[in-house]
Amino acid sequence: MIKKPLILGIESSCDETAASLVTENDQGSPVILSNIISSQVEVHKDFGGVVPELAARSHIEKIDLIVQRAINESEKSIEDIDAVACTAGPGLIVCLSVGLSFAKTFASIINKPFIAVNHLEGHALSPKSNSLLDYPYLLLLISGGHSQYLNVQNFGKYKRLGTTIDDALGEAFDKTAKLLGVEFPGGPQIEVLAKKGDPEKYNLPKPIFNKGGCNLSFAGLKTAVLKITKTIKTEQEKFDLAASFQKTIEEILYKKTKIAFEQFEKNKTIKKKVFVVAGGVAANKKIRSMLINLCKEKNYESIFPPIELCGDNAAMIGIVGLEKFKLKQFNDLDYPAKPRWALDEEANFLKGAGVKL
């Protein structure tokens, strides 16, 4: 019997220390044997956001234990591992460096290949764990640090159709939650608060709603929320603002996704209309429901990763590592950390003052 590849995945791009063992079944689809995630919520809670130096220190303290747990839970041994895949970017450089140093050392000690993985590619391929993905497909990647529409033409081949020109969507959720007095990470709590509020109470702005193709902007929306929070006097008003914010986000994504569909369909090689949504904000049930309904309206198949693979995790890094292993796409041990690393490296950088859409 031919041995299936076994990949150790490691993730440390921000505030999760994670490790996973991934192999494949007879059909070549990934099988997750273990997926250990250690969050740093308590470390950063008092600061209202991630403090890079504290995050890196926490990674250093935990990474060997997390990797050992992942190996133990997989019921495999170190000798069974065929390659070590690790996030090399994008992310906080002090955090990326911890994972990379550990992964390179581990790969060197066991004398197995090292594979550098783009964190965004991990999100892009995360639905492979529960779905059969055929190329090309349209991807909406919405997380704490990234918001973009991508035409996933093939493995390793991406064309960006739209991106945020300022804040990422997850960042907008977290900052809104902080303004409403919700402890970090507050983004997921917005949906909870919104259930108690009136979504029609506040008329919030939708930046670049009628221009910029499927590019996104959330900074102006966040500023509007800031101004309103200074006038709020009751808990109900807080709930109403959360509901209005959630509704505004849904309206923005509904319109921008329809535009992304139109752009994606200009590609004449499409055999099937498939829309994949990944990243931390893909766990928002209201956004999921709205996008699923839009897909039904436009005859798209909607695919989401499992909820536990929406946020940062090492299983998605292992999945990319598995694909690269089969193609013998290995990296040298001096591969650098890349705090900025676009999937579509030919796309223009669209952030900061003076952006022209």
The 8 nearest C-alpha neighbors of each residue, nearest first, counted from 0:
[[1, 2, 3, 25, 4, 24, 23, 26],
 [2, 0, 3, 4, 25, 24, 23, 5],
 [1, 3, 0, 4, 5, 79, 22, 23],
 [2, 4, 23, 1, 22, 5, 24, 25],
 [5, 3, 22, 81, 2, 6, 23, 321],
 [6, 4, 22, 80, 81, 21, 3, 20],
 [7, 5, 82, 21, 20, 317, 83, 81],
 [6, 8, 20, 83, 19, 84, 317, 82],
 [9, 7, 317, 84, 19, 313, 316, 18],
 [8, 10, 18, 85, 313, 17, 84, 86],
 [9, 11, 313, 17, 86, 85, 16, 12],
 [12, 10, 16, 98, 95, 13, 94, 15],
 [11, 13, 90, 95, 94, 91, 10, 86],
 [14, 12, 11, 91, 15, 94, 90, 54],
 [15, 13, 54, 39, 38, 16, 49, 11],
 [16, 14, 38, 37, 11, 13, 17, 39],
 [17, 15, 11, 37, 58, 36, 10, 62],
 [16, 18, 36, 10, 313, 35, 312, 9],
 [19, 17, 9, 313, 66, 35, 8, 69],
 [20, 18, 34, 8, 314, 33, 313, 69],
 [19, 21, 7, 33, 32, 6, 8, 31],
 [22, 20, 31, 6, 317, 30, 32, 5],
 [21, 23, 5, 30, 4, 29, 6, 3],
 [24, 22, 29, 30, 28, 27, 3, 25],
 [25, 23, 27, 26, 28, 30, 29, 22],
 [24, 26, 27, 23, 28, 3, 29, 1],
 [27, 25, 24, 28, 23, 29, 131, 30],
 [28, 26, 24, 23, 25, 29, 22, 30],
 [27, 29, 23, 26, 24, 30, 127, 128],
 [30, 28, 23, 22, 128, 318, 31, 24],
 [29, 31, 23, 22, 21, 32, 24, 28],
 [32, 30, 21, 33, 20, 29, 22, 314],
 [33, 31, 73, 20, 21, 30, 34, 22],
 [32, 34, 73, 19, 20, 69, 31, 72],
 [33, 35, 19, 314, 18, 69, 313, 36],
 [36, 34, 18, 17, 69, 19, 33, 65],
 [37, 35, 17, 16, 38, 312, 15, 34],
 [36, 38, 16, 15, 17, 35, 39, 65],
 [39, 37, 15, 40, 36, 14, 16, 41],
 [38, 40, 42, 41, 14, 15, 43, 37],
 [41, 39, 42, 43, 44, 38, 184, 183],
 [40, 42, 44, 39, 43, 45, 38, 183],
 [43, 41, 39, 40, 44, 53, 45, 54],
 [44, 42, 46, 49, 40, 41, 45, 48],
 [45, 43, 41, 183, 46, 47, 40, 42],
 [44, 46, 43, 47, 42, 41, 183, 48],
 [47, 45, 43, 44, 48, 49, 50, 183],
 [48, 46, 183, 44, 45, 43, 182, 177],
 [49, 47, 46, 43, 183, 50, 44, 184],
 [48, 50, 43, 51, 14, 54, 47, 46],
 [49, 51, 53, 52, 54, 48, 43, 46],
 [52, 50, 54, 53, 49, 55, 91, 93],
 [53, 51, 55, 54, 50, 56, 93, 94],
 [54, 52, 56, 55, 50, 51, 57, 42],
 [53, 55, 51, 57, 52, 56, 14, 50],
 [56, 54, 94, 58, 52, 57, 53, 93],
 [57, 55, 53, 59, 58, 54, 52, 60],
 [56, 58, 60, 54, 55, 59, 53, 61],
 [59, 57, 55, 61, 56, 60, 62, 16],
 [60, 58, 56, 57, 61, 62, 55, 97],
 [59, 61, 57, 58, 62, 56, 63, 64],
 [62, 60, 58, 64, 59, 63, 65, 57],
 [61, 63, 65, 64, 58, 59, 66, 60],
 [62, 64, 66, 65, 61, 67, 60, 59],
 [65, 63, 67, 61, 62, 66, 68, 60],
 [66, 64, 68, 62, 67, 63, 61, 18],
 [67, 65, 69, 63, 18, 68, 64, 62],
 [66, 68, 64, 70, 65, 69, 71, 63],
 [69, 67, 71, 65, 66, 70, 72, 64],
 [68, 70, 66, 72, 67, 19, 71, 33],
 [71, 69, 67, 73, 68, 72, 75, 66],
 [72, 70, 68, 74, 73, 69, 67, 75],
 [73, 71, 69, 74, 70, 33, 68, 32],
 [72, 74, 32, 33, 70, 75, 71, 69],
 [75, 73, 72, 71, 70, 76, 32, 33],
 [74, 76, 73, 70, 79, 71, 77, 72],
 [77, 75, 78, 79, 70, 74, 80, 71],
 [76, 78, 79, 80, 75, 70, 109, 81],
 [77, 79, 76, 80, 109, 81, 75, 111],
 [78, 80, 76, 77, 75, 81, 5, 4],
 [81, 79, 5, 77, 78, 82, 6, 7],
 [82, 80, 5, 6, 111, 4, 79, 83],
 [83, 81, 112, 6, 111, 80, 113, 7],
 [84, 82, 7, 113, 106, 6, 114, 8],
 [85, 83, 114, 8, 320, 115, 113, 7],
 [86, 84, 9, 115, 116, 8, 10, 87],
 [85, 87, 116, 10, 118, 88, 117, 115],
 [88, 86, 336, 115, 116, 337, 117, 95],
 [89, 87, 337, 338, 90, 117, 86, 118],
 [88, 90, 338, 339, 340, 337, 118, 87],
 [89, 91, 12, 338, 88, 92, 13, 95],
 [92, 90, 94, 93, 338, 12, 13, 95],
 [91, 93, 95, 94, 338, 96, 90, 336],
 [92, 94, 96, 91, 95, 55, 51, 97],
 [95, 93, 55, 91, 92, 96, 12, 97],
 [94, 96, 12, 92, 98, 97, 11, 93],
 [95, 97, 99, 93, 94, 98, 100, 92],
 [98, 96, 100, 94, 95, 99, 101, 59],
 [99, 97, 101, 11, 95, 100, 96, 102],
 [98, 100, 96, 102, 101, 97, 103, 95],
 [101, 99, 97, 103, 98, 102, 96, 104],
 [100, 102, 104, 98, 99, 103, 105, 97],
 [103, 101, 99, 105, 104, 100, 98, 106],
 [104, 102, 106, 100, 105, 101, 332, 99],
 [103, 105, 107, 101, 102, 106, 100, 108],
 [104, 106, 102, 108, 107, 103, 101, 109],
 [107, 105, 103, 111, 109, 104, 108, 110],
 [106, 108, 110, 104, 105, 109, 103, 111],
 [107, 109, 105, 110, 106, 104, 111, 103],
 [108, 110, 106, 107, 111, 105, 78, 77],
 [111, 109, 107, 108, 106, 112, 105, 82],
 [110, 112, 106, 82, 109, 81, 107, 113],
 [113, 111, 82, 329, 106, 83, 114, 110],
 [112, 114, 83, 330, 106, 329, 82, 84],
 [115, 113, 84, 329, 330, 83, 320, 116],
 [116, 114, 85, 87, 84, 86, 330, 113],
 [117, 115, 86, 87, 85, 118, 114, 316],
 [116, 118, 120, 119, 88, 86, 87, 121],
 [117, 119, 121, 120, 86, 88, 116, 89],
 [120, 118, 122, 121, 117, 123, 342, 89],
 [119, 121, 123, 117, 122, 118, 124, 342],
 [120, 122, 315, 118, 316, 119, 124, 123],
 [121, 123, 125, 119, 120, 124, 277, 278],
 [124, 122, 120, 121, 125, 119, 277, 138],
 [123, 125, 121, 122, 126, 127, 120, 315],
 [124, 126, 315, 122, 127, 123, 304, 121],
 [127, 125, 304, 128, 124, 129, 130, 303],
 [128, 126, 130, 125, 129, 124, 131, 132],
 [127, 129, 126, 29, 125, 130, 30, 304],
 [128, 130, 127, 126, 304, 305, 131, 125],
 [131, 129, 127, 126, 132, 128, 302, 304],
 [130, 132, 127, 133, 129, 28, 126, 128],
 [133, 131, 130, 127, 134, 126, 136, 124],
 [132, 134, 135, 131, 136, 153, 273, 271],
 [135, 133, 136, 153, 152, 132, 151, 154],
 [134, 136, 152, 151, 153, 133, 269, 150],
 [137, 135, 273, 151, 134, 150, 274, 138],
 [136, 138, 150, 274, 149, 151, 275, 273],
 [139, 137, 275, 149, 148, 276, 274, 140],
 [140, 138, 148, 276, 147, 275, 141, 277],
 [139, 141, 277, 147, 146, 278, 276, 138],
 [142, 140, 146, 278, 280, 145, 168, 139],
 [141, 143, 278, 279, 169, 145, 280, 144],
 [144, 142, 169, 170, 167, 145, 168, 279],
 [143, 145, 167, 142, 170, 169, 146, 168],
 [146, 144, 167, 142, 141, 143, 147, 140],
 [147, 145, 141, 167, 140, 163, 162, 168],
 [146, 148, 162, 140, 161, 139, 149, 163],
 [147, 149, 139, 161, 160, 138, 159, 162],
 [150, 148, 159, 138, 160, 158, 151, 137],
 [149, 151, 137, 158, 152, 157, 136, 159],
 [152, 150, 157, 136, 135, 153, 149, 137],
 [151, 153, 135, 156, 150, 134, 157, 136],
 [154, 152, 156, 134, 151, 155, 135, 157],
 [153, 155, 156, 152, 151, 134, 157, 322],
 [154, 156, 153, 157, 120, 342, 152, 151],
 [157, 155, 153, 152, 154, 151, 158, 343],
 [158, 156, 151, 343, 150, 152, 342, 149],
 [159, 157, 150, 343, 149, 160, 151, 156],
 [158, 160, 149, 161, 343, 148, 150, 157],
 [161, 159, 148, 149, 158, 150, 259, 213],
 [162, 160, 214, 213, 148, 147, 159, 149],
 [161, 163, 147, 214, 146, 215, 148, 164],
 [164, 162, 215, 216, 165, 146, 214, 167],
 [163, 165, 350, 349, 216, 215, 162, 166],
 [164, 166, 163, 350, 216, 218, 351, 217],
 [167, 165, 217, 218, 170, 171, 168, 163],
 [166, 168, 145, 170, 146, 144, 169, 143],
 [167, 169, 171, 170, 146, 141, 172, 142],
 [170, 168, 143, 142, 172, 171, 167, 280],
 [169, 171, 143, 173, 167, 168, 172, 174],
 [170, 172, 168, 174, 169, 173, 175, 166],
 [173, 171, 186, 169, 175, 170, 174, 176],
 [174, 172, 186, 170, 176, 185, 175, 171],
 [175, 173, 177, 171, 176, 172, 170, 178],
 [176, 174, 178, 172, 177, 173, 171, 179],
 [175, 177, 185, 179, 173, 181, 174, 178],
 [176, 178, 174, 180, 181, 179, 175, 173],
 [179, 177, 175, 180, 176, 174, 225, 228],
 [180, 178, 176, 177, 181, 175, 237, 228],
 [179, 181, 177, 178, 176, 182, 185, 175],
 [180, 182, 176, 177, 185, 179, 183, 178],
 [183, 181, 185, 184, 180, 177, 44, 47],
 [184, 182, 185, 47, 44, 48, 181, 177],
 [183, 185, 186, 182, 173, 40, 48, 187],
 [184, 186, 183, 176, 173, 188, 181, 182],
 [185, 187, 173, 172, 188, 189, 176, 184],
 [188, 186, 189, 185, 190, 283, 191, 184],
 [189, 187, 191, 185, 190, 186, 192, 176],
 [190, 188, 192, 191, 187, 186, 241, 193],
 [189, 191, 193, 188, 192, 187, 194, 245],
 [192, 190, 188, 189, 193, 194, 187, 195],
 [193, 191, 189, 238, 194, 190, 195, 241],
 [194, 192, 242, 241, 190, 196, 195, 191],
 [193, 195, 192, 191, 196, 190, 242, 238],
 [196, 194, 193, 192, 238, 197, 239, 191],
 [197, 195, 239, 238, 193, 242, 194, 198],
 [196, 198, 239, 199, 200, 242, 243, 195],
 [199, 197, 243, 242, 200, 239, 246, 196],
 [198, 200, 197, 201, 243, 202, 239, 242],
 [201, 199, 197, 198, 239, 243, 202, 240],
 [202, 200, 199, 243, 203, 240, 198, 239],
 [201, 203, 204, 200, 199, 243, 247, 198],
 [202, 204, 201, 220, 205, 247, 223, 244],
 [205, 203, 220, 206, 202, 219, 223, 247],
 [204, 206, 208, 207, 220, 251, 203, 247],
 [205, 207, 208, 216, 204, 219, 217, 220],
 [208, 206, 210, 209, 211, 216, 205, 215],
 [209, 207, 206, 205, 210, 251, 211, 255],
 [208, 210, 207, 211, 212, 206, 205, 254],
 [211, 209, 207, 212, 208, 356, 213, 214],
 [210, 212, 356, 214, 213, 207, 209, 215],
 [213, 211, 214, 210, 258, 161, 255, 259],
 [212, 214, 255, 161, 259, 258, 211, 215],
 [215, 213, 161, 162, 211, 212, 163, 164],
 [214, 216, 163, 162, 164, 213, 217, 207],
 [215, 217, 163, 206, 164, 165, 218, 207],
 [216, 218, 220, 219, 166, 221, 171, 206],
 [217, 219, 221, 220, 166, 216, 165, 222],
 [220, 218, 222, 221, 217, 206, 223, 204],
 [219, 221, 223, 217, 222, 218, 204, 224],
 [220, 222, 224, 218, 219, 223, 217, 225],
 [223, 221, 225, 219, 224, 220, 218, 226],
 [224, 222, 220, 226, 225, 221, 219, 227],
 [223, 225, 221, 227, 222, 226, 228, 220],
 [224, 226, 222, 228, 223, 227, 221, 178],
 [227, 225, 223, 224, 229, 228, 222, 230],
 [226, 228, 224, 229, 230, 225, 223, 231],
 [229, 227, 231, 225, 230, 226, 224, 178],
 [230, 228, 227, 226, 231, 225, 232, 224],
 [231, 229, 228, 227, 232, 226, 236, 225],
 [232, 230, 228, 229, 236, 233, 227, 237],
 [231, 233, 230, 236, 234, 237, 229, 228],
 [234, 232, 236, 235, 231, 237, 238, 230],
 [235, 233, 237, 236, 238, 232, 231, 239],
 [236, 234, 238, 237, 233, 239, 196, 195],
 [237, 235, 239, 233, 238, 234, 231, 240],
 [236, 238, 234, 240, 235, 239, 241, 179],
 [237, 239, 196, 235, 241, 192, 236, 240],
 [240, 238, 196, 197, 236, 242, 237, 241],
 [239, 241, 243, 237, 242, 238, 244, 236],
 [242, 240, 193, 244, 238, 239, 243, 189],
 [243, 241, 193, 198, 239, 245, 196, 240],
 [244, 242, 198, 240, 246, 241, 245, 201],
 [243, 245, 241, 247, 242, 246, 240, 248],
 [244, 246, 242, 248, 243, 247, 241, 249],
 [245, 247, 249, 243, 244, 248, 198, 242],
 [248, 246, 244, 250, 249, 245, 243, 251],
 [249, 247, 251, 245, 250, 246, 252, 244],
 [248, 250, 246, 252, 247, 251, 253, 286],
 [251, 249, 253, 247, 248, 252, 246, 254],
 [252, 250, 248, 249, 254, 253, 255, 247],
 [251, 253, 255, 249, 254, 250, 256, 248],
 [252, 254, 250, 256, 251, 255, 249, 257],
 [253, 255, 257, 251, 256, 252, 250, 258],
 [256, 254, 213, 258, 252, 257, 253, 251],
 [255, 257, 259, 258, 253, 254, 252, 260],
 [256, 258, 260, 254, 259, 255, 253, 261],
 [259, 257, 255, 261, 256, 260, 213, 262],
 [258, 260, 256, 262, 261, 257, 213, 263],
 [261, 259, 257, 263, 258, 262, 264, 256],
 [262, 260, 258, 264, 259, 263, 257, 265],
 [261, 263, 259, 265, 264, 260, 258, 160],
 [264, 262, 260, 265, 261, 266, 259, 150],
 [263, 265, 266, 261, 262, 260, 267, 269],
 [266, 264, 262, 263, 267, 261, 269, 260],
 [267, 265, 264, 268, 263, 269, 262, 150],
 [266, 268, 269, 265, 264, 270, 263, 135],
 [267, 269, 266, 270, 135, 265, 264, 271],
 [270, 268, 267, 271, 266, 135, 272, 264],
 [269, 271, 268, 272, 135, 267, 134, 133],
 [270, 272, 269, 273, 299, 136, 135, 300],
 [271, 273, 299, 300, 274, 269, 270, 136],
 [274, 272, 300, 136, 299, 271, 301, 137],
 [275, 273, 137, 301, 138, 300, 136, 302],
 [274, 276, 302, 138, 303, 301, 137, 139],
 [275, 277, 139, 303, 138, 140, 281, 302],
 [278, 276, 140, 281, 122, 309, 303, 141],
 [279, 277, 142, 309, 141, 281, 140, 280],
 [278, 280, 310, 142, 309, 281, 282, 141],
 [279, 281, 282, 142, 141, 283, 278, 169],
 [282, 280, 279, 277, 283, 278, 276, 309],
 [281, 283, 280, 306, 279, 284, 309, 287],
 [284, 282, 281, 286, 280, 285, 287, 187],
 [283, 285, 287, 286, 282, 288, 281, 190],
 [286, 284, 288, 287, 283, 289, 190, 249],
 [285, 287, 289, 288, 283, 284, 249, 290],
 [288, 286, 284, 290, 285, 289, 291, 283],
 [287, 289, 285, 291, 286, 290, 284, 292],
 [288, 290, 286, 292, 291, 287, 285, 293],
 [291, 289, 293, 287, 292, 288, 286, 294],
 [292, 290, 294, 288, 293, 289, 301, 287],
 [293, 291, 295, 289, 294, 290, 288, 296],
 [292, 294, 290, 296, 295, 291, 297, 289],
 [295, 293, 299, 297, 291, 296, 292, 298],
 [294, 296, 292, 298, 293, 297, 299, 291],
 [295, 297, 293, 294, 298, 292, 299, 291],
 [298, 296, 294, 295, 299, 293, 257, 260],
 [299, 297, 295, 294, 296, 300, 272, 293],
 [300, 298, 294, 272, 273, 297, 295, 301],
 [299, 301, 273, 274, 272, 294, 302, 298],
 [302, 300, 274, 275, 291, 299, 294, 273],
 [301, 303, 275, 274, 276, 300, 304, 126],
 [304, 302, 276, 275, 126, 277, 305, 301],
 [303, 305, 126, 125, 308, 309, 306, 277],
 [304, 306, 308, 307, 303, 309, 129, 126],
 [307, 305, 309, 308, 282, 304, 310, 281],
 [306, 308, 305, 309, 310, 304, 312, 282],
 [309, 307, 305, 306, 310, 304, 312, 125],
 [308, 310, 279, 278, 306, 307, 277, 282],
 [311, 309, 279, 308, 278, 312, 307, 142],
 [312, 310, 15, 309, 308, 313, 279, 10],
 [313, 311, 314, 17, 310, 315, 10, 308],
 [312, 314, 18, 316, 10, 9, 17, 8],
 [315, 313, 317, 19, 316, 312, 34, 318],
 [314, 316, 121, 318, 125, 317, 313, 312],
 [317, 315, 313, 121, 319, 8, 314, 318],
 [316, 318, 8, 320, 314, 315, 319, 21],
 [319, 317, 315, 321, 320, 316, 314, 29],
 [320, 318, 322, 316, 321, 317, 121, 323],
 [319, 321, 317, 323, 84, 318, 322, 324],
 [320, 322, 324, 318, 319, 323, 317, 6],
 [323, 321, 319, 325, 320, 324, 318, 326],
 [322, 324, 328, 326, 320, 325, 321, 327],
 [325, 323, 327, 321, 326, 322, 320, 328],
 [324, 326, 322, 323, 327, 321, 328, 4],
 [325, 327, 323, 324, 328, 322, 329, 321],
 [328, 326, 324, 325, 329, 323, 322, 112],
 [327, 329, 323, 326, 324, 330, 114, 325],
 [330, 328, 114, 327, 113, 112, 331, 324],
 [331, 329, 114, 113, 115, 332, 334, 328],
 [330, 332, 333, 334, 113, 329, 114, 112],
 [331, 333, 334, 103, 330, 113, 107, 104],
 [332, 334, 331, 335, 330, 103, 336, 100],
 [335, 333, 332, 331, 330, 336, 115, 87],
 [336, 334, 333, 337, 87, 99, 96, 332],
 [335, 337, 87, 88, 95, 96, 338, 92],
 [336, 338, 88, 339, 89, 340, 87, 335],
 [339, 337, 89, 90, 88, 92, 91, 336],
 [340, 338, 89, 337, 88, 341, 90, 336],
 [341, 339, 89, 337, 88, 338, 342, 117],
 [342, 340, 344, 343, 339, 89, 119, 346],
 [341, 343, 344, 157, 340, 119, 120, 117],
 [342, 344, 157, 341, 345, 158, 346, 159],
 [343, 345, 341, 346, 342, 340, 347, 157],
 [344, 346, 343, 347, 158, 341, 159, 342],
 [347, 345, 344, 343, 159, 348, 158, 341],
 [346, 348, 349, 345, 344, 343, 159, 350],
 [347, 349, 350, 346, 164, 354, 345, 341],
 [350, 348, 164, 347, 354, 351, 163, 162],
 [351, 349, 164, 165, 348, 354, 352, 163],
 [350, 352, 354, 353, 165, 349, 164, 348],
 [353, 351, 354, 350, 355, 165, 164, 349],
 [352, 354, 355, 351, 350, 349, 356, 164],
 [355, 353, 352, 349, 351, 350, 356, 164],
 [354, 356, 353, 349, 211, 352, 164, 350],
 [355, 211, 354, 210, 212, 214, 349, 207]]
